[in-house]
Amino acid sequence: MVASHTTKAGHRYHYYISASLMKKKPDPEKGWRLPAKEIEGIVYGSILDLLKDPVRVSQILGVGRMTATVMNMLSKGCVRLVDAIKEARETRAPEALKTILRPLIQRVDVDVYEVGITLDPIKLNESLGGIVTRTKDWQSGEPERDSETSHHITVPVQLKRRGVEMRVIFPGKTSENPERNESVQ
């Protein structure tokens, strides 16, 4: 998917669209145009949820022996990172947010029924202050990371099409903003 935008009445609407829709005569039935705010909200929310659980973070980082000192350092690192992400979002500082999150995220996959987020534990560890010493499995300088050095988060969703527009629906939750923007085509 490719980042894109449209402008209506002076307001810019950001989307992620399928590469097939970038053609001169795209077929809207063969591609997706997803509101960037919804996809990014899923990604941010998932990362924040993860960081609020230091035990889960310790498992991702491969902490072998959890001591009170390591847990304290890990908890403080998680709180610092959560605060930095929240501050960047609240102050609408997109460059700061990109600087914090892009290294952590290897990829985001959107499917009809789920959003998959692949995180880099090495970069997560670095963002938390290098709490865990690298092991032989974490070889630096490797261009690709395999499943042993990646962590996957899966968020169940449902995509609903309304003409060209796609909506991201969370099963079991009501939409916070159920209004459809009729001016955007």
Sine and cosine of phi, psi and omega as CSV:
sin_phi,cos_phi,sin_psi,cos_psi,sin_omega,cos_omega
0.00,0.00,0.45,-0.89,-0.09,-1.00
-0.85,-0.53,0.65,-0.76,0.06,-1.00
-0.95,0.30,0.68,-0.73,0.00,-1.00
-0.51,-0.86,0.09,-1.00,0.06,-1.00
-0.42,-0.91,0.28,-0.96,0.14,-0.99
-0.67,-0.74,0.43,-0.90,-0.01,-1.00
-0.86,-0.52,0.80,-0.60,0.06,-1.00
-0.73,-0.69,0.78,-0.63,0.04,-1.00
0.79,0.62,0.63,0.77,0.06,-1.00
0.98,0.19,0.01,1.00,0.00,-1.00
-0.94,-0.33,0.72,-0.69,-0.02,-1.00
-1.00,-0.08,0.80,-0.60,0.04,-1.00
-0.95,-0.31,0.83,-0.56,-0.05,-1.00
-0.99,-0.14,0.62,-0.78,-0.03,-1.00
-0.66,-0.75,0.31,-0.95,0.29,-0.96
-0.92,-0.38,0.81,-0.58,-0.04,-1.00
-0.84,-0.55,0.46,-0.89,0.05,-1.00
-0.91,0.42,0.56,-0.83,0.01,-1.00
-0.86,0.51,-0.51,0.86,0.00,-1.00
-0.90,0.44,-0.39,0.92,0.02,-1.00
-0.99,0.12,-0.06,1.00,0.00,-1.00
-1.00,0.10,-0.11,0.99,0.00,-1.00
-0.93,0.36,0.27,-0.96,-0.01,-1.00
-0.89,0.46,-0.65,0.76,0.03,-1.00
-0.84,-0.54,0.98,0.21,-0.06,-1.00
-0.96,0.29,0.49,-0.87,0.11,-0.99
-0.99,-0.17,0.95,-0.31,-0.08,-1.00
-0.88,0.48,-0.35,0.94,0.01,-1.00
-0.97,0.23,-0.26,0.97,-0.05,-1.00
-0.96,-0.29,0.32,0.95,0.01,-1.00
-0.37,-0.93,0.14,-0.99,-0.02,-1.00
-0.87,-0.49,0.55,-0.83,0.19,-0.98
-0.78,-0.62,0.96,-0.29,-0.09,-1.00
-0.95,-0.32,0.69,-0.73,0.04,-1.00
-0.88,0.48,0.83,-0.55,-0.05,-1.00
-0.86,0.51,-0.62,0.78,-0.04,-1.00
-0.86,0.52,-0.63,0.77,-0.01,-1.00
-0.94,0.33,-0.71,0.71,0.00,-1.00
-0.91,0.42,-0.72,0.69,0.00,-1.00
-0.90,0.43,-0.58,0.82,0.06,-1.00
-0.88,0.47,-0.64,0.77,0.05,-1.00
-0.89,0.46,-0.71,0.70,-0.02,-1.00
-0.91,0.42,-0.76,0.65,0.00,-1.00
-0.87,0.50,-0.74,0.67,-0.02,-1.00
-0.87,0.49,-0.65,0.76,0.01,-1.00
-0.91,0.41,-0.65,0.76,0.02,-1.00
-0.93,0.36,-0.66,0.75,0.04,-1.00
-0.89,0.45,-0.68,0.74,0.05,-1.00
-0.86,0.51,-0.67,0.74,0.02,-1.00
-0.89,0.46,-0.73,0.68,-0.07,-1.00
-0.93,0.36,-0.32,0.95,0.04,-1.00
-0.99,0.14,0.00,1.00,0.00,-1.00
-0.83,-0.56,0.99,0.11,-0.06,-1.00
-0.86,0.51,-0.48,0.88,0.03,-1.00
-0.91,0.41,-0.69,0.72,0.04,-1.00
-0.90,0.44,-0.64,0.77,0.03,-1.00
-0.89,0.46,-0.65,0.76,0.00,-1.00
-0.89,0.46,-0.58,0.81,0.04,-1.00
-0.93,0.38,-0.66,0.75,0.02,-1.00
-0.89,0.45,-0.64,0.77,-0.03,-1.00
-0.98,0.21,-0.18,0.98,0.03,-1.00
0.97,0.25,0.59,0.81,0.05,-1.00
-0.92,0.40,0.88,-0.47,-0.04,-1.00
-0.96,0.28,-0.79,0.61,-0.05,-1.00
-0.84,-0.54,0.92,-0.39,-0.04,-1.00
-1.00,0.08,0.89,-0.46,0.09,-1.00
-0.94,-0.34,0.23,-0.97,0.02,-1.00
-0.88,0.48,-0.60,0.80,0.00,-1.00
-0.91,0.41,-0.72,0.69,-0.01,-1.00
-0.90,0.43,-0.69,0.72,0.01,-1.00
-0.89,0.46,-0.64,0.77,0.03,-1.00
-0.89,0.45,-0.72,0.69,0.01,-1.00
-0.89,0.45,-0.67,0.74,0.00,-1.00
-0.90,0.43,-0.70,0.71,0.02,-1.00
-0.88,0.48,-0.71,0.71,0.02,-1.00
-0.90,0.44,-0.66,0.75,0.04,-1.00
-0.89,0.46,-0.66,0.75,0.03,-1.00
-0.90,0.45,-0.70,0.72,0.01,-1.00
-0.88,0.47,-0.69,0.72,0.01,-1.00
-0.87,0.49,-0.70,0.72,-0.03,-1.00
-0.93,0.37,-0.67,0.74,0.06,-1.00
-0.87,0.50,-0.72,0.69,0.01,-1.00
-0.88,0.48,-0.66,0.75,0.00,-1.00
-0.91,0.41,-0.66,0.75,0.02,-1.00
-0.91,0.41,-0.73,0.69,0.00,-1.00
-0.89,0.46,-0.67,0.74,0.00,-1.00
-0.89,0.46,-0.69,0.72,0.01,-1.00
-0.89,0.45,-0.61,0.79,0.03,-1.00
-0.95,0.33,-0.69,0.72,-0.05,-1.00
-0.93,0.37,-0.56,0.83,0.01,-1.00
-1.00,0.02,0.08,1.00,0.00,-1.00
0.79,0.62,0.80,0.60,0.03,-1.00
-0.95,-0.31,0.99,0.14,-0.10,-1.00
-0.88,0.48,-0.57,0.82,0.00,-1.00
-0.92,0.39,-0.64,0.77,0.04,-1.00
-0.90,0.43,-0.66,0.75,0.01,-1.00
-0.90,0.44,-0.68,0.74,0.05,-1.00
-0.88,0.47,-0.67,0.75,-0.01,-1.00
-0.88,0.47,-0.59,0.81,-0.01,-1.00
-0.98,0.22,-0.73,0.68,-0.18,-0.98
-1.00,0.00,-0.58,0.81,-0.08,-1.00
-0.82,0.57,-0.68,0.74,0.02,-1.00
-0.90,0.44,-0.50,0.87,-0.05,-1.00
-0.97,0.25,-0.52,0.86,-0.13,-0.99
-0.99,-0.11,0.88,-0.48,0.07,-1.00
-0.99,0.15,-0.67,0.74,0.03,-1.00
-0.25,-0.97,0.34,-0.94,0.09,-1.00
-0.78,-0.62,0.82,-0.58,0.02,-1.00
-0.92,-0.39,0.76,-0.64,0.02,-1.00
-0.94,-0.35,0.79,-0.61,0.03,-1.00
-0.81,-0.58,0.18,-0.98,0.00,-1.00
-0.87,0.49,-0.53,0.85,-0.10,-1.00
-0.90,-0.44,-0.02,1.00,0.00,-1.00
-0.33,-0.95,0.39,-0.92,0.17,-0.99
-0.91,-0.41,0.83,-0.56,0.01,-1.00
-0.96,-0.26,0.76,-0.65,-0.01,-1.00
-0.87,-0.50,0.83,-0.56,0.02,-1.00
-0.96,-0.29,0.86,-0.51,-0.02,-1.00
-0.97,-0.25,0.44,-0.90,0.05,-1.00
-0.98,-0.18,0.95,-0.30,-0.02,-1.00
-0.87,0.49,-0.51,0.86,0.00,-1.00
-0.90,0.43,-0.73,0.68,0.01,-1.00
-0.93,0.36,-0.56,0.83,0.07,-1.00
-0.88,0.47,-0.72,0.69,0.03,-1.00
-0.86,0.52,-0.70,0.72,0.02,-1.00
-0.89,0.45,-0.65,0.76,0.01,-1.00
-0.92,0.40,-0.44,0.90,0.02,-1.00
-1.00,0.02,0.04,1.00,0.04,-1.00
0.98,-0.20,0.30,0.95,0.05,-1.00
0.90,0.43,0.69,0.73,-0.06,-1.00
-0.91,0.42,-0.65,0.76,-0.04,-1.00
-0.99,-0.13,0.75,-0.66,0.07,-1.00
-0.96,0.28,0.67,-0.74,-0.01,-1.00
-0.87,0.48,0.65,-0.76,0.07,-1.00
-0.98,-0.21,0.02,-1.00,-0.01,-1.00
-0.90,0.44,-0.35,0.94,0.03,-1.00
-0.97,0.25,-0.34,0.94,-0.03,-1.00
-0.98,-0.21,0.95,0.31,0.01,-1.00
-0.97,0.23,0.82,-0.58,0.00,-1.00
-0.98,0.22,0.47,-0.89,0.07,-1.00
1.00,0.04,-0.03,1.00,0.03,-1.00
-0.97,0.25,0.76,-0.65,-0.04,-1.00
-0.94,0.35,-0.54,0.84,-0.01,-1.00
-0.88,-0.48,0.53,-0.85,0.04,-1.00
-0.92,-0.38,0.70,-0.72,0.03,-1.00
-1.00,-0.05,-0.09,-1.00,-0.08,-1.00
-0.90,0.43,-0.34,0.94,0.03,-1.00
-0.95,0.31,-0.44,0.90,-0.03,-1.00
-0.89,-0.45,0.50,0.87,0.08,-1.00
-0.74,-0.68,0.44,-0.90,0.10,-1.00
-0.81,-0.59,0.75,-0.67,-0.05,-1.00
-0.95,-0.32,0.73,-0.68,0.11,-0.99
-0.90,-0.43,0.77,-0.64,0.03,-1.00
-0.90,-0.44,0.81,-0.59,0.01,-1.00
-0.91,-0.41,0.89,-0.45,0.02,-1.00
-0.94,0.33,0.76,-0.65,0.04,-1.00
-0.61,-0.80,0.07,-1.00,0.13,-0.99
-0.65,-0.76,0.76,-0.65,0.03,-1.00
-1.00,-0.09,0.75,-0.66,0.03,-1.00
-0.86,-0.52,0.76,-0.64,0.00,-1.00
-1.00,-0.04,0.70,-0.71,0.14,-0.99
-0.78,-0.62,1.00,0.07,-0.11,-0.99
0.93,0.37,-0.82,-0.58,0.04,-1.00
-0.98,0.20,-0.52,0.85,-0.09,-1.00
-0.96,0.29,0.66,-0.75,0.10,-0.99
-0.91,-0.41,0.64,-0.77,0.07,-1.00
-0.91,-0.41,0.60,-0.80,0.07,-1.00
-0.99,-0.15,0.86,-0.51,-0.03,-1.00
-0.91,-0.41,0.73,-0.68,0.10,-1.00
-1.00,-0.04,0.88,-0.47,0.01,-1.00
-0.83,0.56,0.75,-0.66,0.05,-1.00
1.00,0.09,-0.02,1.00,0.00,-1.00
-0.86,-0.52,0.55,-0.83,0.09,-1.00
-1.00,0.03,0.52,-0.86,-0.03,-1.00
-0.93,0.36,0.65,-0.76,0.06,-1.00
-0.96,0.28,-0.50,0.87,-0.02,-1.00
-0.74,-0.67,0.99,0.15,-0.09,-1.00
-0.97,0.26,-0.15,0.99,-0.04,-1.00
-0.95,0.32,0.68,-0.73,0.03,-1.00
-0.99,-0.11,0.67,-0.75,0.02,-1.00
-1.00,0.06,0.98,-0.20,-0.06,-1.00
-0.94,0.33,-0.35,0.94,-0.07,-1.00
-0.97,0.24,-0.30,0.96,-0.03,-1.00
-1.00,-0.07,0.84,-0.55,0.02,-1.00
-0.90,-0.43,0.00,0.00,0.00,0.00
